[in-house]
Amino acid sequence: MSSIAQDEIRKLSERIRFGYKRSVERGIVPGNNNFYGCRKNKGKLEIVPEEAELIRLIFNEYSKGEMGASRLGQYLYKEHNIKS
């Protein structure tokens, strides 16, 4: 019984990987719609300009190497009134 269950799990895993691969080949982004800075439209990502500005700000400040996550959160709250 255990070997049958293991074989079924392997087959399920292969089917899932195949489905993801086909989605990527078609340019469709698999997964949920919880993207900040982007939205999904018919499986394709579109940039939301207002949200993307915040993403760029966070990336630029963090990549300077002067702030960690906590300090960056404080900066965003103080300078831009952004709460988590």
PyMOL Python script that loads the backbone (N, CA, C, O; Angstrom):
from pymol import cmd

cmd.read_pdbstr("""\
ATOM      1  N   MET A   1       0.823  -1.192   0.000  1.00  0.00           N
ATOM      2  CA  MET A   1       0.000   0.000   0.000  1.00  0.00           C
ATOM      3  C   MET A   1       0.871   1.262   0.000  1.00  0.00           C
ATOM      4  O   MET A   1       0.575   2.250  -0.672  1.00  0.00           O
ATOM      5  N   SER A   2       1.923   1.191   0.758  1.00  0.00           N
ATOM      6  CA  SER A   2       2.783   2.371   0.858  1.00  0.00           C
ATOM      7  C   SER A   2       3.451   2.687  -0.475  1.00  0.00           C
ATOM      8  O   SER A   2       3.585   3.858  -0.830  1.00  0.00           O
ATOM      9  N   SER A   3       3.867   1.680  -1.211  1.00  0.00           N
ATOM     10  CA  SER A   3       4.509   1.933  -2.506  1.00  0.00           C
ATOM     11  C   SER A   3       3.508   2.468  -3.523  1.00  0.00           C
ATOM     12  O   SER A   3       3.871   3.263  -4.390  1.00  0.00           O
ATOM     13  N   ILE A   4       2.239   2.035  -3.424  1.00  0.00           N
ATOM     14  CA  ILE A   4       1.198   2.560  -4.312  1.00  0.00           C
ATOM     15  C   ILE A   4       0.956   4.040  -4.016  1.00  0.00           C
ATOM     16  O   ILE A   4       0.840   4.851  -4.935  1.00  0.00           O
ATOM     17  N   ALA A   5       0.879   4.390  -2.719  1.00  0.00           N
ATOM     18  CA  ALA A   5       0.678   5.789  -2.322  1.00  0.00           C
ATOM     19  C   ALA A   5       1.850   6.644  -2.779  1.00  0.00           C
ATOM     20  O   ALA A   5       1.662   7.763  -3.257  1.00  0.00           O
ATOM     21  N   GLN A   6       3.042   6.120  -2.632  1.00  0.00           N
ATOM     22  CA  GLN A   6       4.231   6.864  -3.044  1.00  0.00           C
ATOM     23  C   GLN A   6       4.222   7.099  -4.557  1.00  0.00           C
ATOM     24  O   GLN A   6       4.591   8.177  -5.020  1.00  0.00           O
ATOM     25  N   ASP A   7       3.804   6.100  -5.318  1.00  0.00           N
ATOM     26  CA  ASP A   7       3.723   6.244  -6.767  1.00  0.00           C
ATOM     27  C   ASP A   7       2.678   7.279  -7.166  1.00  0.00           C
ATOM     28  O   ASP A   7       2.899   8.053  -8.098  1.00  0.00           O
ATOM     29  N   GLU A   8       1.554   7.301  -6.478  1.00  0.00           N
ATOM     30  CA  GLU A   8       0.513   8.297  -6.755  1.00  0.00           C
ATOM     31  C   GLU A   8       1.014   9.710  -6.475  1.00  0.00           C
ATOM     32  O   GLU A   8       0.732  10.629  -7.243  1.00  0.00           O
ATOM     33  N   ILE A   9       1.741   9.887  -5.401  1.00  0.00           N
ATOM     34  CA  ILE A   9       2.306  11.200  -5.064  1.00  0.00           C
ATOM     35  C   ILE A   9       3.298  11.637  -6.130  1.00  0.00           C
ATOM     36  O   ILE A   9       3.318  12.805  -6.519  1.00  0.00           O
ATOM     37  N   ARG A  10       4.119  10.710  -6.605  1.00  0.00           N
ATOM     38  CA  ARG A  10       5.080  11.032  -7.662  1.00  0.00           C
ATOM     39  C   ARG A  10       4.363  11.472  -8.933  1.00  0.00           C
ATOM     40  O   ARG A  10       4.760  12.449  -9.569  1.00  0.00           O
ATOM     41  N   LYS A  11       3.295  10.744  -9.304  1.00  0.00           N
ATOM     42  CA  LYS A  11       2.528  11.105 -10.502  1.00  0.00           C
ATOM     43  C   LYS A  11       1.881  12.478 -10.354  1.00  0.00           C
ATOM     44  O   LYS A  11       1.884  13.274 -11.293  1.00  0.00           O
ATOM     45  N   LEU A  12       1.330  12.754  -9.182  1.00  0.00           N
ATOM     46  CA  LEU A  12       0.713  14.057  -8.933  1.00  0.00           C
ATOM     47  C   LEU A  12       1.748  15.171  -9.058  1.00  0.00           C
ATOM     48  O   LEU A  12       1.482  16.212  -9.659  1.00  0.00           O
ATOM     49  N   SER A  13       2.918  14.946  -8.492  1.00  0.00           N
ATOM     50  CA  SER A  13       3.996  15.929  -8.576  1.00  0.00           C
ATOM     51  C   SER A  13       4.394  16.198 -10.026  1.00  0.00           C
ATOM     52  O   SER A  13       4.613  17.346 -10.412  1.00  0.00           O
ATOM     53  N   GLU A  14       4.485  15.144 -10.817  1.00  0.00           N
ATOM     54  CA  GLU A  14       4.840  15.304 -12.232  1.00  0.00           C
ATOM     55  C   GLU A  14       3.784  16.113 -12.983  1.00  0.00           C
ATOM     56  O   GLU A  14       4.120  16.967 -13.803  1.00  0.00           O
ATOM     57  N   ARG A  15       2.507  15.844 -12.703  1.00  0.00           N
ATOM     58  CA  ARG A  15       1.433  16.582 -13.376  1.00  0.00           C
ATOM     59  C   ARG A  15       1.447  18.058 -12.998  1.00  0.00           C
ATOM     60  O   ARG A  15       1.219  18.923 -13.843  1.00  0.00           O
ATOM     61  N   ILE A  16       1.713  18.341 -11.733  1.00  0.00           N
ATOM     62  CA  ILE A  16       1.771  19.737 -11.287  1.00  0.00           C
ATOM     63  C   ILE A  16       2.939  20.456 -11.960  1.00  0.00           C
ATOM     64  O   ILE A  16       2.777  21.569 -12.459  1.00  0.00           O
ATOM     65  N   ARG A  17       4.116  19.823 -11.977  1.00  0.00           N
ATOM     66  CA  ARG A  17       5.274  20.433 -12.638  1.00  0.00           C
ATOM     67  C   ARG A  17       5.020  20.661 -14.121  1.00  0.00           C
ATOM     68  O   ARG A  17       5.408  21.692 -14.671  1.00  0.00           O
ATOM     69  N   PHE A  18       4.368  19.699 -14.766  1.00  0.00           N
ATOM     70  CA  PHE A  18       4.032  19.829 -16.182  1.00  0.00           C
ATOM     71  C   PHE A  18       3.098  21.021 -16.393  1.00  0.00           C
ATOM     72  O   PHE A  18       3.291  21.801 -17.325  1.00  0.00           O
ATOM     73  N   GLY A  19       2.087  21.165 -15.532  1.00  0.00           N
ATOM     74  CA  GLY A  19       1.155  22.286 -15.657  1.00  0.00           C
ATOM     75  C   GLY A  19       1.842  23.629 -15.484  1.00  0.00           C
ATOM     76  O   GLY A  19       1.575  24.565 -16.237  1.00  0.00           O
ATOM     77  N   TYR A  20       2.728  23.731 -14.496  1.00  0.00           N
ATOM     78  CA  TYR A  20       3.478  24.977 -14.302  1.00  0.00           C
ATOM     79  C   TYR A  20       4.352  25.286 -15.514  1.00  0.00           C
ATOM     80  O   TYR A  20       4.429  26.427 -15.969  1.00  0.00           O
ATOM     81  N   LYS A  21       5.002  24.255 -16.021  1.00  0.00           N
ATOM     82  CA  LYS A  21       5.878  24.450 -17.179  1.00  0.00           C
ATOM     83  C   LYS A  21       5.083  24.946 -18.383  1.00  0.00           C
ATOM     84  O   LYS A  21       5.527  25.855 -19.084  1.00  0.00           O
ATOM     85  N   ARG A  22       3.914  24.358 -18.631  1.00  0.00           N
ATOM     86  CA  ARG A  22       3.059  24.802 -19.750  1.00  0.00           C
ATOM     87  C   ARG A  22       2.605  26.243 -19.552  1.00  0.00           C
ATOM     88  O   ARG A  22       2.559  27.012 -20.512  1.00  0.00           O
ATOM     89  N   SER A  23       2.269  26.619 -18.322  1.00  0.00           N
ATOM     90  CA  SER A  23       1.854  27.996 -18.045  1.00  0.00           C
ATOM     91  C   SER A  23       2.976  28.971 -18.362  1.00  0.00           C
ATOM     92  O   SER A  23       2.753  30.009 -18.984  1.00  0.00           O
ATOM     93  N   VAL A  24       4.172  28.632 -17.934  1.00  0.00           N
ATOM     94  CA  VAL A  24       5.323  29.509 -18.178  1.00  0.00           C
ATOM     95  C   VAL A  24       5.600  29.615 -19.669  1.00  0.00           C
ATOM     96  O   VAL A  24       5.917  30.698 -20.162  1.00  0.00           O
ATOM     97  N   GLU A  25       5.487  28.514 -20.392  1.00  0.00           N
ATOM     98  CA  GLU A  25       5.704  28.545 -21.845  1.00  0.00           C
ATOM     99  C   GLU A  25       4.701  29.454 -22.541  1.00  0.00           C
ATOM    100  O   GLU A  25       5.027  30.089 -23.544  1.00  0.00           O
ATOM    101  N   ARG A  26       3.486  29.519 -22.015  1.00  0.00           N
ATOM    102  CA  ARG A  26       2.458  30.388 -22.598  1.00  0.00           C
ATOM    103  C   ARG A  26       2.532  31.818 -22.077  1.00  0.00           C
ATOM    104  O   ARG A  26       1.761  32.676 -22.508  1.00  0.00           O
ATOM    105  N   GLY A  27       3.453  32.081 -21.154  1.00  0.00           N
ATOM    106  CA  GLY A  27       3.604  33.425 -20.605  1.00  0.00           C
ATOM    107  C   GLY A  27       2.611  33.747 -19.507  1.00  0.00           C
ATOM    108  O   GLY A  27       2.406  34.915 -19.178  1.00  0.00           O
ATOM    109  N   ILE A  28       1.996  32.733 -18.940  1.00  0.00           N
ATOM    110  CA  ILE A  28       1.024  32.929 -17.866  1.00  0.00           C
ATOM    111  C   ILE A  28       1.731  32.750 -16.533  1.00  0.00           C
ATOM    112  O   ILE A  28       2.504  31.810 -16.349  1.00  0.00           O
ATOM    113  N   VAL A  29       1.460  33.661 -15.604  1.00  0.00           N
ATOM    114  CA  VAL A  29       2.074  33.605 -14.288  1.00  0.00           C
ATOM    115  C   VAL A  29       1.203  32.739 -13.379  1.00  0.00           C
ATOM    116  O   VAL A  29       0.073  33.119 -13.072  1.00  0.00           O
ATOM    117  N   PRO A  30       1.711  31.573 -12.940  1.00  0.00           N
ATOM    118  CA  PRO A  30       0.912  30.738 -12.040  1.00  0.00           C
ATOM    119  C   PRO A  30       0.920  31.306 -10.627  1.00  0.00           C
ATOM    120  O   PRO A  30       1.815  32.069 -10.266  1.00  0.00           O
ATOM    121  N   GLY A  31      -0.049  30.945  -9.850  1.00  0.00           N
ATOM    122  CA  GLY A  31      -0.109  31.365  -8.462  1.00  0.00           C
ATOM    123  C   GLY A  31      -1.264  32.305  -8.211  1.00  0.00           C
ATOM    124  O   GLY A  31      -2.147  32.478  -9.050  1.00  0.00           O
ATOM    125  N   ASN A  32      -1.239  32.914  -7.028  1.00  0.00           N
ATOM    126  CA  ASN A  32      -2.347  33.773  -6.636  1.00  0.00           C
ATOM    127  C   ASN A  32      -2.172  35.198  -7.145  1.00  0.00           C
ATOM    128  O   ASN A  32      -1.224  35.491  -7.874  1.00  0.00           O
ATOM    129  N   ASN A  33      -3.077  36.072  -6.763  1.00  0.00           N
ATOM    130  CA  ASN A  33      -3.071  37.450  -7.255  1.00  0.00           C
ATOM    131  C   ASN A  33      -2.522  38.441  -6.236  1.00  0.00           C
ATOM    132  O   ASN A  33      -2.764  39.641  -6.368  1.00  0.00           O
ATOM    133  N   ASN A  34      -1.799  37.985  -5.238  1.00  0.00           N
ATOM    134  CA  ASN A  34      -1.304  38.867  -4.192  1.00  0.00           C
ATOM    135  C   ASN A  34       0.058  39.456  -4.562  1.00  0.00           C
ATOM    136  O   ASN A  34       1.082  39.113  -3.971  1.00  0.00           O
ATOM    137  N   PHE A  35       0.046  40.334  -5.534  1.00  0.00           N
ATOM    138  CA  PHE A  35       1.262  41.021  -5.957  1.00  0.00           C
ATOM    139  C   PHE A  35       1.074  42.500  -5.668  1.00  0.00           C
ATOM    140  O   PHE A  35       0.121  43.102  -6.163  1.00  0.00           O
ATOM    141  N   TYR A  36       1.961  43.104  -4.877  1.00  0.00           N
ATOM    142  CA  TYR A  36       1.891  44.541  -4.676  1.00  0.00           C
ATOM    143  C   TYR A  36       2.762  45.172  -5.750  1.00  0.00           C
ATOM    144  O   TYR A  36       3.921  44.793  -5.914  1.00  0.00           O
ATOM    145  N   GLY A  37       2.222  46.114  -6.467  1.00  0.00           N
ATOM    146  CA  GLY A  37       2.956  46.760  -7.544  1.00  0.00           C
ATOM    147  C   GLY A  37       2.577  46.199  -8.905  1.00  0.00           C
ATOM    148  O   GLY A  37       2.913  46.780  -9.937  1.00  0.00           O
ATOM    149  N   CYS A  38       1.880  45.073  -8.907  1.00  0.00           N
ATOM    150  CA  CYS A  38       1.433  44.437 -10.147  1.00  0.00           C
ATOM    151  C   CYS A  38       0.030  43.879  -9.949  1.00  0.00           C
ATOM    152  O   CYS A  38      -0.415  43.658  -8.823  1.00  0.00           O
ATOM    153  N   ARG A  39      -0.639  43.660 -11.041  1.00  0.00           N
ATOM    154  CA  ARG A  39      -1.912  42.941 -11.024  1.00  0.00           C
ATOM    155  C   ARG A  39      -1.886  41.945 -12.163  1.00  0.00           C
ATOM    156  O   ARG A  39      -1.161  42.113 -13.144  1.00  0.00           O
ATOM    157  N   LYS A  40      -2.687  40.910 -12.016  1.00  0.00           N
ATOM    158  CA  LYS A  40      -2.768  39.908 -13.069  1.00  0.00           C
ATOM    159  C   LYS A  40      -3.972  40.209 -13.946  1.00  0.00           C
ATOM    160  O   LYS A  40      -5.067  40.474 -13.449  1.00  0.00           O
ATOM    161  N   ASN A  41      -3.759  40.168 -15.253  1.00  0.00           N
ATOM    162  CA  ASN A  41      -4.825  40.342 -16.222  1.00  0.00           C
ATOM    163  C   ASN A  41      -4.704  39.203 -17.219  1.00  0.00           C
ATOM    164  O   ASN A  41      -3.770  39.164 -18.021  1.00  0.00           O
ATOM    165  N   LYS A  42      -5.642  38.286 -17.167  1.00  0.00           N
ATOM    166  CA  LYS A  42      -5.635  37.098 -18.026  1.00  0.00           C
ATOM    167  C   LYS A  42      -4.333  36.315 -17.885  1.00  0.00           C
ATOM    168  O   LYS A  42      -3.786  35.814 -18.868  1.00  0.00           O
ATOM    169  N   GLY A  43      -3.847  36.217 -16.650  1.00  0.00           N
ATOM    170  CA  GLY A  43      -2.644  35.448 -16.371  1.00  0.00           C
ATOM    171  C   GLY A  43      -1.339  36.180 -16.608  1.00  0.00           C
ATOM    172  O   GLY A  43      -0.273  35.630 -16.329  1.00  0.00           O
ATOM    173  N   LYS A  44      -1.388  37.398 -17.113  1.00  0.00           N
ATOM    174  CA  LYS A  44      -0.174  38.181 -17.379  1.00  0.00           C
ATOM    175  C   LYS A  44      -0.063  39.292 -16.326  1.00  0.00           C
ATOM    176  O   LYS A  44      -1.075  39.821 -15.864  1.00  0.00           O
ATOM    177  N   LEU A  45       1.157  39.634 -15.959  1.00  0.00           N
ATOM    178  CA  LEU A  45       1.370  40.701 -14.989  1.00  0.00           C
ATOM    179  C   LEU A  45       1.349  42.062 -15.662  1.00  0.00           C
ATOM    180  O   LEU A  45       1.948  42.259 -16.719  1.00  0.00           O
ATOM    181  N   GLU A  46       0.645  43.002 -15.029  1.00  0.00           N
ATOM    182  CA  GLU A  46       0.643  44.402 -15.459  1.00  0.00           C
ATOM    183  C   GLU A  46       1.106  45.246 -14.280  1.00  0.00           C
ATOM    184  O   GLU A  46       0.720  44.993 -13.139  1.00  0.00           O
ATOM    185  N   ILE A  47       1.924  46.238 -14.553  1.00  0.00           N
ATOM    186  CA  ILE A  47       2.426  47.106 -13.494  1.00  0.00           C
ATOM    187  C   ILE A  47       1.365  48.127 -13.126  1.00  0.00           C
ATOM    188  O   ILE A  47       0.735  48.728 -13.996  1.00  0.00           O
ATOM    189  N   VAL A  48       1.169  48.321 -11.793  1.00  0.00           N
ATOM    190  CA  VAL A  48       0.286  49.362 -11.270  1.00  0.00           C
ATOM    191  C   VAL A  48       1.205  50.532 -10.910  1.00  0.00           C
ATOM    192  O   VAL A  48       1.939  50.454  -9.925  1.00  0.00           O
ATOM    193  N   PRO A  49       1.176  51.622 -11.698  1.00  0.00           N
ATOM    194  CA  PRO A  49       2.161  52.695 -11.518  1.00  0.00           C
ATOM    195  C   PRO A  49       2.233  53.263 -10.105  1.00  0.00           C
ATOM    196  O   PRO A  49       3.331  53.506  -9.604  1.00  0.00           O
ATOM    197  N   GLU A  50       1.097  53.480  -9.448  1.00  0.00           N
ATOM    198  CA  GLU A  50       1.113  54.075  -8.108  1.00  0.00           C
ATOM    199  C   GLU A  50       1.819  53.151  -7.108  1.00  0.00           C
ATOM    200  O   GLU A  50       2.611  53.606  -6.283  1.00  0.00           O
ATOM    201  N   GLU A  51       1.526  51.869  -7.192  1.00  0.00           N
ATOM    202  CA  GLU A  51       2.148  50.918  -6.280  1.00  0.00           C
ATOM    203  C   GLU A  51       3.609  50.661  -6.653  1.00  0.00           C
ATOM    204  O   GLU A  51       4.441  50.439  -5.774  1.00  0.00           O
ATOM    205  N   ALA A  52       3.920  50.690  -7.927  1.00  0.00           N
ATOM    206  CA  ALA A  52       5.285  50.427  -8.377  1.00  0.00           C
ATOM    207  C   ALA A  52       6.251  51.501  -7.886  1.00  0.00           C
ATOM    208  O   ALA A  52       7.425  51.214  -7.649  1.00  0.00           O
ATOM    209  N   GLU A  53       5.776  52.725  -7.731  1.00  0.00           N
ATOM    210  CA  GLU A  53       6.640  53.798  -7.215  1.00  0.00           C
ATOM    211  C   GLU A  53       7.127  53.458  -5.810  1.00  0.00           C
ATOM    212  O   GLU A  53       8.299  53.657  -5.490  1.00  0.00           O
ATOM    213  N   LEU A  54       6.230  52.946  -4.976  1.00  0.00           N
ATOM    214  CA  LEU A  54       6.616  52.565  -3.615  1.00  0.00           C
ATOM    215  C   LEU A  54       7.614  51.412  -3.648  1.00  0.00           C
ATOM    216  O   LEU A  54       8.572  51.401  -2.875  1.00  0.00           O
ATOM    217  N   ILE A  55       7.401  50.460  -4.519  1.00  0.00           N
ATOM    218  CA  ILE A  55       8.333  49.329  -4.644  1.00  0.00           C
ATOM    219  C   ILE A  55       9.716  49.833  -5.042  1.00  0.00           C
ATOM    220  O   ILE A  55      10.720  49.381  -4.492  1.00  0.00           O
ATOM    221  N   ARG A  56       9.776  50.762  -5.988  1.00  0.00           N
ATOM    222  CA  ARG A  56      11.071  51.333  -6.410  1.00  0.00           C
ATOM    223  C   ARG A  56      11.744  52.070  -5.255  1.00  0.00           C
ATOM    224  O   ARG A  56      12.952  51.945  -5.055  1.00  0.00           O
ATOM    225  N   LEU A  57      10.957  52.842  -4.492  1.00  0.00           N
ATOM    226  CA  LEU A  57      11.501  53.576  -3.350  1.00  0.00           C
ATOM    227  C   LEU A  57      12.102  52.608  -2.336  1.00  0.00           C
ATOM    228  O   LEU A  57      13.226  52.807  -1.875  1.00  0.00           O
ATOM    229  N   ILE A  58      11.358  51.565  -1.990  1.00  0.00           N
ATOM    230  CA  ILE A  58      11.855  50.582  -1.025  1.00  0.00           C
ATOM    231  C   ILE A  58      13.118  49.911  -1.554  1.00  0.00           C
ATOM    232  O   ILE A  58      14.096  49.767  -0.820  1.00  0.00           O
ATOM    233  N   PHE A  59      13.105  49.503  -2.809  1.00  0.00           N
ATOM    234  CA  PHE A  59      14.277  48.840  -3.392  1.00  0.00           C
ATOM    235  C   PHE A  59      15.493  49.763  -3.364  1.00  0.00           C
ATOM    236  O   PHE A  59      16.577  49.350  -2.952  1.00  0.00           O
ATOM    237  N   ASN A  60      15.317  51.011  -3.801  1.00  0.00           N
ATOM    238  CA  ASN A  60      16.447  51.944  -3.851  1.00  0.00           C
ATOM    239  C   ASN A  60      17.017  52.218  -2.470  1.00  0.00           C
ATOM    240  O   ASN A  60      18.236  52.248  -2.301  1.00  0.00           O
ATOM    241  N   GLU A  61      16.156  52.419  -1.483  1.00  0.00           N
ATOM    242  CA  GLU A  61      16.642  52.701  -0.130  1.00  0.00           C
ATOM    243  C   GLU A  61      17.334  51.480   0.470  1.00  0.00           C
ATOM    244  O   GLU A  61      18.387  51.605   1.095  1.00  0.00           O
ATOM    245  N   TYR A  62      16.748  50.310   0.283  1.00  0.00           N
ATOM    246  CA  TYR A  62      17.327  49.096   0.861  1.00  0.00           C
ATOM    247  C   TYR A  62      18.643  48.730   0.182  1.00  0.00           C
ATOM    248  O   TYR A  62      19.581  48.281   0.841  1.00  0.00           O
ATOM    249  N   SER A  63      18.711  48.919  -1.125  1.00  0.00           N
ATOM    250  CA  SER A  63      19.922  48.517  -1.853  1.00  0.00           C
ATOM    251  C   SER A  63      21.121  49.419  -1.565  1.00  0.00           C
ATOM    252  O   SER A  63      22.259  49.051  -1.859  1.00  0.00           O
ATOM    253  N   LYS A  64      20.874  50.581  -0.999  1.00  0.00           N
ATOM    254  CA  LYS A  64      21.999  51.438  -0.610  1.00  0.00           C
ATOM    255  C   LYS A  64      22.810  50.797   0.508  1.00  0.00           C
ATOM    256  O   LYS A  64      23.987  51.111   0.692  1.00  0.00           O
ATOM    257  N   GLY A  65      22.169  49.891   1.259  1.00  0.00           N
ATOM    258  CA  GLY A  65      22.866  49.182   2.330  1.00  0.00           C
ATOM    259  C   GLY A  65      22.941  49.951   3.628  1.00  0.00           C
ATOM    260  O   GLY A  65      23.611  49.511   4.561  1.00  0.00           O
ATOM    261  N   GLU A  66      22.277  51.082   3.717  1.00  0.00           N
ATOM    262  CA  GLU A  66      22.334  51.897   4.925  1.00  0.00           C
ATOM    263  C   GLU A  66      21.221  51.548   5.910  1.00  0.00           C
ATOM    264  O   GLU A  66      21.313  51.887   7.089  1.00  0.00           O
ATOM    265  N   MET A  67      20.171  50.873   5.439  1.00  0.00           N
ATOM    266  CA  MET A  67      19.027  50.566   6.290  1.00  0.00           C
ATOM    267  C   MET A  67      18.680  49.095   6.200  1.00  0.00           C
ATOM    268  O   MET A  67      18.740  48.488   5.131  1.00  0.00           O
ATOM    269  N   GLY A  68      18.313  48.528   7.348  1.00  0.00           N
ATOM    270  CA  GLY A  68      17.744  47.188   7.375  1.00  0.00           C
ATOM    271  C   GLY A  68      16.229  47.302   7.270  1.00  0.00           C
ATOM    272  O   GLY A  68      15.698  48.387   7.033  1.00  0.00           O
ATOM    273  N   ALA A  69      15.545  46.199   7.444  1.00  0.00           N
ATOM    274  CA  ALA A  69      14.089  46.185   7.292  1.00  0.00           C
ATOM    275  C   ALA A  69      13.395  47.053   8.333  1.00  0.00           C
ATOM    276  O   ALA A  69      12.464  47.788   8.004  1.00  0.00           O
ATOM    277  N   SER A  70      13.834  46.975   9.573  1.00  0.00           N
ATOM    278  CA  SER A  70      13.194  47.747  10.642  1.00  0.00           C
ATOM    279  C   SER A  70      13.381  49.249  10.433  1.00  0.00           C
ATOM    280  O   SER A  70      12.429  50.023  10.525  1.00  0.00           O
ATOM    281  N   ARG A  71      14.601  49.640  10.155  1.00  0.00           N
ATOM    282  CA  ARG A  71      14.886  51.062   9.939  1.00  0.00           C
ATOM    283  C   ARG A  71      14.184  51.580   8.682  1.00  0.00           C
ATOM    284  O   ARG A  71      13.732  52.724   8.646  1.00  0.00           O
ATOM    285  N   LEU A  72      14.098  50.753   7.675  1.00  0.00           N
ATOM    286  CA  LEU A  72      13.400  51.127   6.457  1.00  0.00           C
ATOM    287  C   LEU A  72      11.913  51.337   6.736  1.00  0.00           C
ATOM    288  O   LEU A  72      11.303  52.260   6.195  1.00  0.00           O
ATOM    289  N   GLY A  73      11.329  50.486   7.579  1.00  0.00           N
ATOM    290  CA  GLY A  73       9.934  50.653   7.974  1.00  0.00           C
ATOM    291  C   GLY A  73       9.710  51.961   8.700  1.00  0.00           C
ATOM    292  O   GLY A  73       8.716  52.645   8.460  1.00  0.00           O
ATOM    293  N   GLN A  74      10.625  52.313   9.586  1.00  0.00           N
ATOM    294  CA  GLN A  74      10.532  53.589  10.307  1.00  0.00           C
ATOM    295  C   GLN A  74      10.655  54.763   9.342  1.00  0.00           C
ATOM    296  O   GLN A  74       9.925  55.747   9.459  1.00  0.00           O
ATOM    297  N   TYR A  75      11.561  54.660   8.407  1.00  0.00           N
ATOM    298  CA  TYR A  75      11.752  55.712   7.405  1.00  0.00           C
ATOM    299  C   TYR A  75      10.482  55.910   6.571  1.00  0.00           C
ATOM    300  O   TYR A  75      10.046  57.040   6.351  1.00  0.00           O
ATOM    301  N   LEU A  76       9.903  54.815   6.116  1.00  0.00           N
ATOM    302  CA  LEU A  76       8.688  54.909   5.297  1.00  0.00           C
ATOM    303  C   LEU A  76       7.543  55.535   6.094  1.00  0.00           C
ATOM    304  O   LEU A  76       6.751  56.303   5.548  1.00  0.00           O
ATOM    305  N   TYR A  77       7.459  55.211   7.364  1.00  0.00           N
ATOM    306  CA  TYR A  77       6.395  55.779   8.191  1.00  0.00           C
ATOM    307  C   TYR A  77       6.610  57.265   8.420  1.00  0.00           C
ATOM    308  O   TYR A  77       5.686  58.065   8.272  1.00  0.00           O
ATOM    309  N   LYS A  78       7.842  57.632   8.785  1.00  0.00           N
ATOM    310  CA  LYS A  78       8.141  59.046   9.094  1.00  0.00           C
ATOM    311  C   LYS A  78       8.108  59.948   7.862  1.00  0.00           C
ATOM    312  O   LYS A  78       7.480  61.007   7.876  1.00  0.00           O
ATOM    313  N   GLU A  79       8.784  59.526   6.805  1.00  0.00           N
ATOM    314  CA  GLU A  79       8.943  60.376   5.629  1.00  0.00           C
ATOM    315  C   GLU A  79       7.779  60.320   4.651  1.00  0.00           C
ATOM    316  O   GLU A  79       7.502  61.301   3.961  1.00  0.00           O
ATOM    317  N   HIS A  80       7.099  59.187   4.584  1.00  0.00           N
ATOM    318  CA  HIS A  80       6.064  59.004   3.559  1.00  0.00           C
ATOM    319  C   HIS A  80       4.701  58.606   4.138  1.00  0.00           C
ATOM    320  O   HIS A  80       3.745  58.365   3.401  1.00  0.00           O
ATOM    321  N   ASN A  81       4.632  58.543   5.476  1.00  0.00           N
ATOM    322  CA  ASN A  81       3.388  58.210   6.180  1.00  0.00           C
ATOM    323  C   ASN A  81       2.802  56.886   5.674  1.00  0.00           C
ATOM    324  O   ASN A  81       1.591  56.763   5.493  1.00  0.00           O
ATOM    325  N   ILE A  82       3.662  55.918   5.453  1.00  0.00           N
ATOM    326  CA  ILE A  82       3.239  54.596   4.970  1.00  0.00           C
ATOM    327  C   ILE A  82       3.278  53.634   6.139  1.00  0.00           C
ATOM    328  O   ILE A  82       4.305  53.474   6.798  1.00  0.00           O
ATOM    329  N   LYS A  83       2.139  52.993   6.388  1.00  0.00           N
ATOM    330  CA  LYS A  83       2.037  52.020   7.466  1.00  0.00           C
ATOM    331  C   LYS A  83       1.970  50.631   6.853  1.00  0.00           C
ATOM    332  O   LYS A  83       1.500  50.467   5.727  1.00  0.00           O
ATOM    333  N   SER A  84       2.434  49.641   7.586  1.00  0.00           N
ATOM    334  CA  SER A  84       2.442  48.265   7.063  1.00  0.00           C
ATOM    335  C   SER A  84       1.111  47.657   6.983  1.00  0.00           C
ATOM    336  O   SER A  84       0.982  46.507   6.561  1.00  0.00           O
TER     337      SER A  84
END
""", "prot")
cmd.dss("prot")
cmd.show_as("cartoon", "prot")
cmd.util.cbc("prot")
cmd.orient("prot")
